[in-house]
Structure formats: C-alpha cells, structure tokens
Amino acid sequence: MSHVLVRELVAAVPGALPRPYVDDLTADIEHPDDDDGHEAAMEAVASMVTVVNKYAAAWQLEVNTTKSRRFSTSAPVRRSLAHIPGWEVAK
C-alpha cells in the first residue's frame, strides 16, 4: 500500500521525495529561499496533506493526527503553515 501512496505523492507534488517506513512516511521537497519558493513549499505541503487524507479515506485508514506533523526547515514557511488549516506544525 505504501508504494501506491508514494506514487500518488510524487504525481501530486513533482520533486517530492517520499520515503515510506513500516507504518510511517516522510516526504521532503527542496525550494528556493525566497517568496516564490516559500509559496511553492506551502502549496507542496498542503497538496501532500490532501493526498495522504484522500489515500487514508480510500483505504479506510485513519491518519494519526496526534503524530502527523507538517514541517519546513524554513522559519517563514513554518510560520505560514501555522496560519492555514491542517495538521500541527512541528517546531
């Protein structure tokens, strides 16, 4: 199942590097450290959350929203992520 999710993430977010684990998944994407890059990162993270939520619903799974986090190494992106709906933003 996780390989299907990986393919869906790559299709929805070109340049994403998702890596599945036994019961977990992490995905990375690089972006320029400028306003356009920050916006692209926000869109990428939002798209990944949407894909994961749709995947979970299709397979009748439940996303562990206690454990799931959105994260960026860019402080401006983290601040922006905190202002849009979705999973908690990791610090």
Residue, then its C-alpha position, 0 to 999 in steps of 0.5 A: m500500500s505504501h508504494v501506491l501512496v508514494r506514487e500518488l505523492v510524487a504525481a501530486v507534488p513533482g520533486a517530492l521525495p517520499r520515503p515510506y517506513v513500516d507504518d510511517l512516511t516522510a516526504d521532503i521537497e527542496h525550494p528556493d529561499d525566497d517568496d516564490g519558493h516559500e509559496a511553492a513549499m506551502e502549496a507542496v505541503a498542503s497538496m501532500v496533506t490532501v493526498v495522504n487524507k484522500y489515500a487514508a479515506a480510500w483505504q479506510l485508514e485513519v491518519n494519526t493526527t496526534k503524530s502527523r506533523r507538517f514541517s519546513t526547515s524554513a522559519p517563514v514557511r513554518r510560520s505560514l503553515a501555522h496560519i492555514p488549516g491542517w495538521e500541527v506544525a512541528k517546531 
